[in-house]
Amino acid sequence: MADNTNGAANGQARPEQNQAQLSLQRIYVKDVSFEAPGAPQIFSQQGQPNVELNLAQRVSQLGDDTFEVVLSVTATCRVEDKTAYLAEVQQAGIFGLSGFDAQGREAILSTYAPNVLFPYVRQIVSDLVQNGGFPPFFLQPINFDALYAEQMRRRAEGGTAPAANA
């Protein structure tokens, strides 16, 4: 009988200890808010709606290799000087990362994680606005890789990178 020298059972190869691994453990809504302060009068208001979009991201370490990423989106629609609606969504995910160096971990949490969460945010904002009685509003795709690159450029220049505004 041959000796199994790799230490794995049933001839299965054991993963290397330093191999980088990423796992998505959970996606959930952390907070949702919708306000239509001028309703019902705002529905008869004439004028071009102006939507301002604010985007922010927060990363919290939950354990040695576990991180919560919260993608926050606030959409504020104004018609002239009146607020038509305000939709706020905090979409979160728990990501497991092991075997990454600090720079690789930061890049994944700043690009991959928000790319995973964004479609959920987009759907929730769209549903909130439409269910509030307003025309559909669809968030345009966001290039989180470019936002991260800009953040790294600013950091290299000695400045701090504020939350992104889209």
PyMOL commands that set and color helices and strands:
alter all, ss='L'
color gray80, all
select helices_A, chain A and resi 9-11+41-44+102-131+144-156
alter helices_A, ss='H'
color red, helices_A
select strands_A, chain A and resi 21-35+49-61+66-79+82-98
alter strands_A, ss='S'
color yellow, strands_A
deselect
rebuild
show_as cartoon
